[in-house]
């Protein structure tokens, strides 16, 4: 919705400029200055440039096209460790994202060498759901 409103507003602005200047050939649009504010994303949990809830809802085709899966895997893993037992919702979302990313990009990510950190985290966490999610990885 926010994108549609921003584009419509920009098109109206271009139309006004076209009318004032007497034609399309006398105006230029600088796309680099065009920005869209997304207030609907304000409360979304973000890791890097990924909004986790929306990323989990995306289709496999989108995730297959992810450019740097290893980088995202590392960011998600760090966020998981930082939020363990602080924010269960974020912790479990990170685990779900890690599972999904690894299931699609395991060949790009390679062997997960920090498995003992997950085992220790599973032993230390007080949240049953988090324990089960870590176990399923």
N, C-alpha and C positions, 0 to 999 in steps of 0.2 A: 504494500500500500504506500509506504513512504517513497519508494522509487517512482511509482506512478505519479504521485503528487509533485515530486521534484521535477520530473520530466515535463509534466504539463505546465508547471510554472515557468520553466526555462523556455518552452515553446511559445508561451504567451509573451514572454519578454522579447524573444527573437521577432515575433510577429509585430510587436509595438515598434521595435527598432527598424524593422523593414518598412513600416508605414511612415515613420518619421524621416528616414533617410531616402525614401523614394525607390526602393527596390532591394532585392536579395543580394545583388552583386556588390552592394556598397557596405555590407556588414560582414564581420568575421566572428566565428564562435570559437572561443578558447576552451576546448574540452578539458584541459588540465586544471582549470579553475572551477569546473563543475564538481560539486560535492553533494552528497546526500547524507542527511542525518537520519539515523535509525533509532528513535527512542524506544521502539519495541524490543531492541536487543540490549537495552541498558541492564536488565536483570539476568541476562543469559550468562552462564558460566563459560569462560573463554580460556583456552590454552593456546598460546601463540596466536595465530590468526583464525583459529577454529572455535566456533560456537558448538560446544560438545553435544548438546541435546539435538540441535539441528543436524549436526554431522552424523549422529547415530540414526537419524531418520532418513538420511540420504540413501540412494540406491547404490548397489555394489559397483555399477558402472562409473559413478562419480568417484568412489573411493579408489577404484583401479587406476584412475587418471591422476592420482595424487603424485605430485612431483618429487617430494622428499619424504618418503615414508619413515626412513630411519630417524630423521630429525624430529618428526612429529612423535614417533615412538619414544624418543628420549625425553621430549618435553612432557608428554603424558606420564611417563614413569616418574619424573621428578615431581610433578604436581601430585601424583598419587602418594609419594613418600611425604610430601609436605603437609597434605591434608589428612593423612591417616589418623583416625580417631579424633580429628578436629571437626571435620565436616563429612559425615557419612555419605550424604548425597553426592558430593563432588568425588569422593574416593571411589564410590561404586560406578559413577559415570566414567571416571578415568579407566577403571578396570574393563568396563564394557568397550570403551574405545580402543584400548590396547588389544583386547581379544579380537575385535573386528578388524583392526588394522593388520594385526599379525596374520589372521586367517587369509587375508587377501594378498599381503605383501611379504610373506615369510621369506621368500627367496631374496628379496631386496634387503630385508632387515638382518637376516642371518641368524646365527645361534644367539640365544639370549644368555649372556654370560653372568648376569646378576640374579640368577634364579634363587640363590641362597638368601638374598635380601628379601625376596617375596616369601620364602619359607619362614624367615624370621618375623616378617611383618604379619604373616598369618598367625603365628604363635602369639604375638604380642597384642594384636587387636582385640578389642572387647566386643566388637560388633559381629554377630553371627553371619549376617548377610555378606559382610566383607570377607569373612573367613571362607565362606562357600564360593564366592566369586574368585578369590585368590586361588583356591583349590582347583577351580575349573580351568584356570589358565594353564 
